[in-house]
Amino acid sequence: MPRSNPRQLASRKSSNRGRWKRQLHFSQDCRRYTILARKLVLSMKKDEMTSHQPASRIEERQATVRRRRQEPTSLSDDSSEGVLSKEMLTRFASRAANYDRENRFFREDFEELRAAKYLLLPLPKEFGGPGMNLAQVCREQRRLAYYAPATALAVNMHLYWIGVAADLWRGGDASLEWMLREAASGEIFAAGHAESGNDVPVLLSTSRAERVDGGFRFTGRKHFGSLTPVWTRFGLHGMDASDPQNPKIIHAFMPRDGTGYTIQETWDVLGMRATRSDDTVLENAFIPDRYIARVVPAGAAGMDSFVLAIFAWALMGFGNVYYGLARGALDQTVALLKKKGSLALTRSMAHHPEAQHAIAEMVIELESIGPHLEAIAEDWSHGVNYGAQWPAKIFAAKYRAVEGSWRVVDIGLDVAGGLGIFRSAGYERLMRDARLGRIHPANSFLTHEVLAKTALGISLDEQPRWG
């Protein structure tokens, strides 16, 4: 094989250096052009948004972006600002285990929340409250749930009723203004929608509503009545089938001092024990007309602004409670790994590749849950019109949140290992609490039905329901 002389080798090296320089310059030019193009596109989009949107809407979007950038990576971060002080939240966290172990209502937490006016968060300023919208309340709730999940979940039942009434009032519907005034005076609202045999809560009912002089009488059994020890207004619904061809759903609020009902202490369950969600048995319970909130057609046809707002406030609240719980589980797991050792390592288990993989899986879940919840709550709060798509969007956000949060906590237990199953570690309580999120309405069955039928253009009221 002929050998190249030194001159040829030098020429080739010079040629290669020239080619490499040209390629480098070309690559740098491409990067500069790409950056310029991106800036141009962003500028065009900004101009387009500015030309089509009122200044107030643009300012709201900019404020949202700034807020999201400032949100701490850990909800335990002292820089996370909220209505409740860090000291108060720490007290809540210190009591959570005893509430759970003793299956006791969170009485001390509740009184502190009442004194801090936390129960008035959605109440409009005109009635003496802070006037927070759904997105703002959800942020406060997930912060509370980080420290005391059961406390946050129970309080959600009261907050969502006030939020529903406030949204209607801001929209020009004063039919529930009485609720706002009663909330301002200290009344506590609870929810009575859960019923055996009814897999479409709120829209249908196995409880009977009968029209009588001056109001309605209700007969049935309501489960999962969170805040049972303290509620003064019990939000419930029943079906009036006096006209079989046009059944109606009657939404009402039963005063605590009413008659025709009994409370049965059935709440000895897997998780969220401090909520004290006992059963309420209705036996011809009379509710006067002034406490009748709505009379609407049974089924999806009755999904007016009141009913849709119930779904928005309740389900987005659920999603954020379990998201806050999962964020707490992640931080606990990270802290544990940094202290945990192994004979196979010279450093902590935080340097184990599979432990890092597990943490990454937890973070990935949370990174998708948070923005999803935030986006839907923001859209609702700012009146985005999704029309008939709203139920699907609300259900999907709640479903994604509780399913992902359960996965986060489950992975965390794998990382914690044997220590995680001891009550003293606090993790097994998070496991039990997190599992209940998948049972809250809308559960997996109903969520998939609503989303699929909405996408396929099938009416939710179509009969037969399946087949």
N, C-alpha and C positions, 0 to 999 in steps of 0.2 A: 504494500500500500504506500503511495507517494506521501511524503511528509511535507507539511506546509513550512515555508521558510519564515523567518521572523517578521519580514515585512508584511506578508499576507496575514499573519496572526494579529499584528498591530492594526492592520486595516480593518479586519473583522471586528476587533474590540471597539475601535472607534465608531464603526457603523452601528454596532449594537448599542453603544452608549447614546448615539444620536437617536436611534429608534425609541429607546427607553425614555429619553427626554421628551420626544414628540408625544409618546403615549401619555406621559405624566402631564404634560401641558394640556393635551386633549381632555384627559380625565378631570383636571382642575377646571377647565373651561366648562365642561358639562355640568360639573357641580355648581359653578357660578350661575349658569343659565337656569338650572333647576331651581335654585334658591330664588332667582329673580322671577321666574314663572310662578312659583308658589306665592311670592309676595304680591304679584299682580292679580292672581286669582283671589287671594284673600281680600285685597283692596276692592276688587270688583264686587265680591260678595258683601263686603261691608257697605259699599255704596248702595247696592241693591236693597239690603235690609234697611238702611237709613231712609231710602226713598219711599219704601212701602209701609213703614211702621211708625207709629207715633213715638215721640221722644220718650214718653214714660215707659213704653214697652221695651225700648232699647236700653234704658237705664236699668230696668228690672233684669234683663238678660245679663248685662254687664255686672250687676251686683251678684247675680247667681254664680257667674264664673269666678268672681273674686272670692266668694264664700267657699266654693268648692276647693279652690287652690289653698285656702287657709285651713281647711279641715284637717285636724291632726291624724296621723297614721294610726294612733292608738287612742281609743276613747277615754283611756285613763289619763291621758296627757293633761297636765295642769293648765295648758293653754286653751283647752276646750271650754269655751264660755257657754253658760246656760242659765236658766232661771234658778236652778238649785245649786247651792254651794257645794264645793268638794267635801267639806266637812259633813254636811248633811247626808250626801250620798254615801260617804264612808260609814256613817252610822247605819244607814239602811243595809249596807252590805254585811255589817257585823251582826245584824239581827236575822238575816235571811235563813241561815241554817237552823236556828231555833224555831222560827215559824214553821219551817218544813218538818222538822222532827216532831214537833208537838201538834202538827196539823191545825195551827192556830191562825186566826185572822191577823193581818198586819196592822193591828190597831195603832201602835206607836208611829209607824210610818205614815199611816193615814192622817193622823192628827197633825203631824208635822207638815204634810203636804197641804192640808186644809189651811193651816196657819200661814203658809207661804203663798197662798192663793194659787197654787198649782192647778187646782180643780177648776179654775176659771180661765185657763189659757185660751180657749177658743171664743170666749165671751167678748162680743164687740165692745169697743171703748165707750160707746154710747150707753152701755149698761154697767159700766164700771170695771170691765175686764181689759186684758192686754190686747184683745182683738187679733190673736194669732190665726193664720190660715192653716190649712191641712199640712202643708210642707213644713211649716215652722213647728207645729205641734209634734209631728213625726220625729223631728230632730231631737226635741226634748225627751220624747218617749224612748228613743233608742239609747239616749244617754242614761236615763233612769234604769232601763233594762240591763245595761252593762253591769250595774251594781246590784240590782234587786229585780230580777225578771218577773217574779210573781206579783210584786207590788205594781210594776208597770202594766202588766196584763190586766189586772183588776181595774185599775184606774182608767184604762183605755175604754172600758164599757161606759163610764160616766162621760168622759171627754168626747166620745164620738156622738153622743146624743146632743150635746151642746154645740158641737161642730155642725151637725146637720141643721139645727135650728138657726145657727148663725149664717150659714151659707144661703139658706132660703131667705132670711131677712135681708141680707145684703143684695139678693137678687130681686127684691121687691115683693116677696111673699111674706106677709106678716102673720100667717096663720099659726105659727108656733112662737110668736113673740112672748106669749105667756111662759114658755119654757125658759127663755132667756131671763125674764124677770124673776122666776122662781129659782133659777140657778144662782142669780146674783144674791138672792136672799138666803142661800145656803142649802137648798134642796139637793139631794143626791139621786142621780138617775142610774138605773141598772137596766140590763137587757134580758128579756124573756122570750127568746126566739127558738131555742133548741127543744125539739120534741121527738119522742120515739116514733119511728115510722114515717117521718117526713124528711126526705133527703133534699128538698128544695126549700130551705128555710127562708122566711120573710115572704116569699112569693106564694107559698101554699101553707096550709096549716091543718093539723089533726085536732086542734082545739075548736070548740064550737062557740060562735058569737050569735047571740039572739037579741033582736031589737025589742026593747021594752020602753015604757014611758020614761022619758028623761035621759035615756042612755042605752047601754048594752050590758047584757050579762054574759060572762065567759065561763066556759067549763073545759077543763083539760089539765094537762100536767106539763110544766116547764122545767127543763133541766138546765144545769150549768148557769145558775143565777149568781154570777160573781157579784161581790159586795153585799151578799145577803145580810150580814149583821148591821149594815148602815144605810141601805137604800131607803129613800122616802118616796120615790116615784119609780114604779116598775114598768118599763116599756115592754109591751107584749102585742101579740096579734092573734086573731082567730078568724075562722071562716063562717060567714053568714050564707048558708045554703038554702034560705027560705025560697029563693027562686033557683031551682036546680039548673036551669038553662043559663043563668047569669050569676054564678056565685061571686061573692065579694069577700075581700080581705079587709078586716077592720083593725086598724092600728090604734092603740090606746095606751094610756099611762095610768096605772093603778096606784092610788095613794096608799101609803103604809097604813093609815088609819081606816082604810076601807074594810068591808066585810066580805065573807064568802071565799076566803082563801086560808090555807095553812102552809107553813114552811116545814119541810121535813129535812133533817140534817143527814144527808146522804153522802156528803163530800169527804170520802176517805179513798183517795185515788193515787195514781202513779206519780204525778208531778203537778207543779203550780198549785201546791196545797194551800198556800197562804191566801189564795183568792177566796176561799170559803164559798164555793159556787154550789150552794144547796138547791134542792128542788122546791118549786112552788106549785102547790096543788090548787087549782081554781075550781070552786064548787058553786056555780052560779054567782060568781063575783060580779058585783055591780060597779060599773064605771060610768060616771055622768058624762053628758055630752061635752062639757067644757074640757074634758080630758081625752076626747076622741081626736086623734091627730089626722087620720086619713081613712077614707072609704074608697077602695080601688078594686078593679077587676082582679080576680084570682089569676095567678100565673104571670108570665112575662108581660102580658098586656097591662098589668097594673104597675109596671116599673116607671113611675113618674119621677119628678125631681126629688121628692122626699125619699122614695125607696132607693133610687140610684145613689143618693147621698149617703144612705145607711151603708151601702156596700163600700163606697169610697172611704168613708171615715173608719168604719170597723175593720175592713180587710187591710187597708194600708197601715192602720195601727197595729194589727197583728203582725204583719210582715216586719215592721220596724222593731217591735219588741223582740222578736226572735233573731233579727239581725244584730241588735245590741247584745243579746245573750251570746251569740256566736263570736262577736268581736272580743268579748270578755274571755271566752274559751281559748281563743287564739293567744291572747296575751298571757294567760295562765300557762299555756303549753310552752310558749317561748321562754318564759321565766324558769319553768321546770327544766327544760333542756339545758339551759346555761349552767345549772347546778348539778345536773345528773352526770355521773361518771360511768366508766366501763373499763374492764380489764383489757379490752381490745384497743383502747385509746389512751393517748398520753394527755389529751385535753378533754373537755366536756363532750357530752353527747351532741351538742350543737354542731360538732364537726363530723358527725357520722353522716355519710352520704344519703342513707335511706331516711334518716331523721330530717335532713334538709329537704328531701323530696316530699315528705309528708307535710312539712310546714308550707312548702310551695303550693301544694294542693289546697291547703286551707286558705291561703292568701288568694289564690286564683278564684275560689268560690266567692269569697267576700268582695273581691274587686268587681265581680259581675253583679252581685246582689245590690250593693250600695247605690251605684249610679242608676240602676233600674228603678229602685224604689224612689229615689230622689226625683228622677225625671217624671214619673207618673204623678207623684204628689205635686210637683211644680206645675205640671200641665193642668191638673184639676184646679189648683189654687188660682191660676191665671185664666181660667175660663176657656181653655182650648176645646174646640168643638169636635169631638170624635163621634158624635151621634151614637148610632147603634153599636159602635165598636167599644164604647166605654166599659161595659161589663167584662168583655174579654180582656181588655187591657188591665183592669183592676184585678181580676182573678189571676191572670198570668203573673203579675208582679208579686202578689201574695204567695202564690204557689212556688215560684222560683225562690223566694226568700226563705220560706220555711223548709223546703226540701234541701236547699243549699246549706242552710244553717245546721240542720240535722247532720249533714255530711261533715261539716266542719267539726262539730262536737264529737262525732264518731271517730274521725281520724285522730282527733286530739287524745281520745282514750287509748288508741293504739300506741301513740307516742308515750303517753304517761305510763303505760304498762300496768303492772300489778298495783302500784301505788294508787292509781286512779280509781280503783273500785272501793277504796276505803272512804267512809263518810267524812273522816277527819280531813281528807284532802280537798273536799268540796266539789270534786269533779263529777261524782256519780249523781249529785243533785242536778247539775247542769244537763247531764244525759237524760234524766227523767223529765226535766222541764222541757228540754228541746224536742223531745218526741211528741209532745202534745200539739206542737205547731201544725203537724200534718193532719190532725183531727179537726182543727178549727175549720169552720166553713170559710170558703168553699173547699171541701176536701178534694182529693185527687180525682175521684169519679166525676163529681160535678164540674170541676174545672175543665177536664178534658171534654166533657159533653158540651159545655158552653162554648169553649174555644173552637171545637170542631164544627159545631152547627153554625156558629157565626161565620166561620171561614167558608163553609159550604153553602151558605145562604138558606139554611133550614130554620124555620121558626122554632123558637124554644117551646112554643105552645102546641106544636104539631102533634096530632094523635094518629095512630098509636105513637107513643114516645120513642119506641125503638122498633125496628123491624119493618 
